[in-house]
Amino acid sequence: MTNDETTGRDAPTRREYLTYAGALVGGGLIAGCSSTSDPDEASGTTESTAADETTTEGEAAASYAVSLSPVGTVEFEEPPERVMVYNLLYADMAVAYGYGDAVNSLGFSTEVAGALDAFYARLDGVDFDYSDIEQLNSGSGGGITVDKELFYELNSDLHVVDPALLVSFDGWEVADIEEVSENVAPFFANNYSRRNTEPPEPYDEGYEYYTLWELSEKLAEVFREAERYEALAAIHDDVVSTIQANLPPESERPTVASVLYMGETFYPAKVNESGFATAHTRPLGASDAFAESDVSYQTSYDFETLLDVDPDVILHRYGYSYYDVSAIREQVASHSVGAKLAAVENDRFYAGGNPLQGPLMNLFQLEMTAKQLYPDVFGAWPGYDGGPYPEIPESERLFDRDEVARIVTGD
């Protein structure tokens, strides 16, 4: 080990079975080292030329590489056994590929991970034990603070955290990304595909955007679980095809508003824009109530403004675990203006999906949203007031729960 004078502790060298083979965009080349065996042992001969050739061939057969923007190409010799995760979608991916136990952290509290429970309750044998995982964000009052020391303490084999996201937090610079990559393990994640927004410098040039299922495929490659990914992706494609083949004419589709409600204020988001945040609403082709509005994270509506829009359906984001949407619905209905909203009058104010969805969440949220928007076509949504995802009659399900569970559990 080498002494890291900046931290006053023995800093571990980077895990030998994980190496960067590329460069961080804007961050310079990040070098790594890979393990090599004794040439004589690898070849069974004392001739150095033959030994070198045999060792090279053996390394090529054992190692594999996966590329992702903005981290470049990461080379592996085996799937990571301890994985730092910031956003929930990557935890859902890890569970989907049989690596839920590898996750050692999440960006926020375990209540965030609890959002997965509602969906996994309907998948026999699938769960996620988040009782001992570390919370990365220690900030308060709306600020986000992630202590670099945690990267050393957790000593992960892979950081499923977008470095572009990290440098947007106080105290983080590209030099810190390079340090952690060298001394602990590389990074592998993409955050700004959430809504295809521009990342901060120095990652803004050449940053690429991916769909939810493209990101899911990337992480499946990391875990060497391509077969699981392909099986789940086939189910997803079938769900989307079924939905889109049965959509009513555009003139008969409802106007839909996606909101958060806090302190008598509505925070809107568009349902048809690009990014994995809308992977459960965009395929449904509904009319976006905010399509003509300039909506950003800073946009807020009061009751009167929302009544001017007056959507047919209101979807309250993060309807699982985060917010008690049934209580919110009652608050809105008890308001003198809120009671006049068509979505309230017609009982179409629903607990909506989680924008930070992984592949398993996405399957349920597609089915849920299809029923909320088009009950005459896909069957009525029974409502959700907490607990597990509602039990849907087998004949009205858009995918086979048992088939998904068998894929995830390896049965």
Backbone hydrogen bonds, N-H to C=O, Kabsch-Sander energy under -0.5 kcal/mol:
donor,donor_aa,acceptor,acceptor_aa,energy
2,T,11,A,-1.1
4,D,9,R,-2.1
5,E,3,N,-0.9
7,T,4,D,-1.2
8,G,4,D,-1.9
9,R,4,D,-1.1
11,A,2,T,-2.1
11,A,9,R,-0.6
14,R,182,E,-0.9
15,R,184,V,-1.9
18,L,15,R,-1.5
19,T,75,E,-2.7
21,A,73,T,-3.1
22,G,73,T,-0.8
24,L,28,G,-1.4
25,V,70,P,-1.8
27,G,24,L,-1.9
28,G,24,L,-0.9
30,I,22,G,-0.9
31,A,29,L,-0.6
35,S,16,E,-0.9
42,A,38,D,-2.3
43,S,39,P,-1.8
44,G,40,D,-2.5
48,S,46,T,-0.6
51,A,47,E,-2.3
52,D,48,S,-2.7
53,E,49,T,-2.0
54,T,50,A,-2.3
55,T,51,A,-2.8
56,T,52,D,-2.4
57,E,53,E,-2.2
58,G,54,T,-2.4
59,E,55,T,-2.6
60,A,56,T,-2.2
61,A,57,E,-1.9
62,A,58,G,-1.8
63,S,59,E,-2.8
64,Y,76,F,-2.7
66,V,74,V,-2.5
68,L,72,G,-2.7
71,V,68,L,-0.7
72,G,68,L,-1.9
74,V,66,V,-2.9
75,E,19,T,-3.9
76,F,64,Y,-3.9
77,E,17,Y,-1.6
78,E,17,Y,-0.5
83,V,102,A,-3.4
84,M,158,L,-2.5
86,Y,160,V,-1.4
90,Y,87,N,-1.2
91,A,87,N,-0.9
91,A,88,L,-0.5
92,D,88,L,-2.2
93,M,89,L,-1.8
94,A,90,Y,-2.2
95,V,91,A,-2.3
96,A,92,D,-2.3
97,Y,93,M,-1.6
98,G,95,V,-1.8
99,Y,94,A,-3.5
102,A,99,Y,-1.4
103,V,99,Y,-0.5
103,V,100,G,-1.2
104,N,83,V,-2.5
105,S,83,V,-0.6
106,L,134,E,-2.4
107,G,86,Y,-2.4
112,V,109,S,-1.7
113,A,109,S,-0.8
114,G,110,T,-1.7
115,A,112,V,-1.6
116,L,113,A,-2.2
117,D,114,G,-0.8
118,A,114,G,-0.7
119,F,116,L,-0.7
120,Y,116,L,-2.6
121,A,117,D,-1.9
122,R,119,F,-1.7
123,L,120,Y,-2.2
124,D,122,R,-0.6
126,V,123,L,-2.2
127,D,125,G,-0.5
130,Y,128,F,-1.0
133,I,130,Y,-0.8
134,E,104,N,-2.6
136,L,106,L,-2.8
136,L,134,E,-0.6
137,N,107,G,-2.6
138,S,136,L,-0.6
138,S,145,T,-3.2
143,G,140,S,-1.4
145,T,143,G,-0.5
147,D,136,L,-0.6
150,L,147,D,-1.4
151,F,148,K,-1.2
152,Y,148,K,-0.9
152,Y,149,E,-0.5
153,E,149,E,-2.3
154,L,150,L,-2.8
155,N,151,F,-1.1
156,S,151,F,-0.5
157,D,82,R,-3.0
158,L,82,R,-1.2
159,H,186,P,-2.5
160,V,84,M,-3.2
160,V,158,L,-0.8
161,V,159,H,-2.2
165,L,162,D,-0.8
166,L,162,D,-1.9
167,V,163,P,-2.1
168,S,165,L,-1.2
169,F,166,L,-2.0
170,D,144,I,-0.7
172,W,169,F,-1.6
176,D,173,E,-0.9
177,I,173,E,-1.5
178,E,174,V,-2.5
179,E,175,A,-2.2
180,V,176,D,-2.5
181,S,177,I,-2.3
182,E,178,E,-2.2
183,N,179,E,-2.6
184,V,180,V,-2.4
185,A,180,V,-1.3
188,F,159,H,-2.6
194,R,191,N,-1.6
196,N,192,Y,-0.5
197,T,192,Y,-1.1
203,Y,200,P,-1.9
206,G,204,D,-0.6
207,Y,204,D,-0.6
215,L,211,T,-2.3
216,S,212,L,-2.2
217,E,213,W,-1.7
218,K,214,E,-1.9
219,L,215,L,-2.2
220,A,216,S,-2.0
221,E,217,E,-1.9
222,V,218,K,-1.6
223,F,219,L,-2.0
224,R,221,E,-0.7
225,E,220,A,-3.2
229,Y,225,E,-2.2
230,E,226,A,-2.8
231,A,227,E,-2.2
232,L,228,R,-2.5
233,A,229,Y,-3.2
234,A,230,E,-1.9
235,I,231,A,-1.4
236,H,232,L,-2.5
237,D,233,A,-2.8
238,D,234,A,-1.9
239,V,235,I,-2.4
240,V,236,H,-2.6
241,S,237,D,-2.5
242,T,238,D,-2.4
243,I,239,V,-2.4
244,Q,240,V,-2.9
245,A,241,S,-2.0
246,N,242,T,-0.7
246,N,243,I,-1.1
247,L,244,Q,-0.6
252,E,249,P,-2.2
253,R,250,E,-1.4
256,V,287,S,-3.0
257,A,313,V,-2.5
258,S,269,A,-0.9
259,V,257,A,-0.5
259,V,315,L,-2.4
260,L,267,Y,-1.1
262,M,260,L,-0.5
262,M,265,T,-2.6
265,T,262,M,-0.9
266,F,301,Y,-3.0
267,Y,260,L,-3.1
269,A,258,S,-1.9
276,F,193,S,-1.9
277,A,194,R,-2.1
278,T,275,G,-1.2
279,A,276,F,-1.3
281,T,278,T,-1.0
282,R,278,T,-2.9
284,L,281,T,-1.6
285,G,282,R,-1.5
287,S,254,P,-1.7
288,D,286,A,-0.6
289,A,256,V,-2.8
289,A,287,S,-0.5
291,A,288,D,-1.7
293,S,290,F,-1.7
295,V,293,S,-1.3
299,T,296,S,-1.3
301,Y,266,F,-3.2
306,L,302,D,-2.2
307,L,303,F,-2.3
308,D,304,E,-1.6
309,V,305,T,-1.2
310,D,306,L,-3.3
312,D,255,T,-0.8
313,V,255,T,-2.2
314,I,348,R,-2.2
315,L,257,A,-3.0
316,H,314,I,-0.6
316,H,350,Y,-2.9
317,R,259,V,-2.3
317,R,315,L,-0.8
318,Y,353,G,-2.1
319,G,352,G,-1.8
321,S,319,G,-0.6
322,Y,320,Y,-1.2
323,Y,318,Y,-1.2
325,V,323,Y,-1.4
328,I,324,D,-2.0
329,R,325,V,-2.9
330,E,326,S,-1.6
331,Q,327,A,-2.1
332,V,328,I,-2.6
333,A,329,R,-2.4
334,S,330,E,-1.7
335,H,331,Q,-0.6
335,H,332,V,-1.0
339,A,335,H,-2.4
340,K,337,V,-1.7
341,L,338,G,-1.6
343,A,311,P,-0.8
344,V,341,L,-0.6
345,E,341,L,-2.7
346,N,342,A,-2.4
347,D,344,V,-1.4
348,R,343,A,-3.9
350,Y,314,I,-2.9
350,Y,348,R,-0.7
352,G,316,H,-2.7
352,G,350,Y,-0.7
357,Q,355,P,-1.3
362,N,358,G,-2.3
363,L,359,P,-1.5
364,F,360,L,-1.4
365,Q,361,M,-2.8
366,L,362,N,-2.3
367,E,363,L,-1.7
368,M,364,F,-2.9
369,T,365,Q,-2.3
370,A,366,L,-2.2
371,K,367,E,-1.8
372,Q,368,M,-2.1
373,L,369,T,-2.4
374,Y,370,A,-2.5
377,V,374,Y,-1.3
378,F,374,Y,-2.6
379,G,375,P,-1.5
381,W,371,K,-0.5
385,D,386,G,-0.6
389,Y,118,A,-2.7
392,I,390,P,-0.5
396,E,393,P,-2.2
397,R,394,E,-1.2
401,R,399,F,-0.7
404,V,400,D,-1.9
405,A,401,R,-2.7
406,R,402,D,-2.4
407,I,403,E,-1.9
408,V,404,V,-2.3
409,T,405,A,-2.7
410,G,406,R,-1.0
411,D,406,R,-1.3
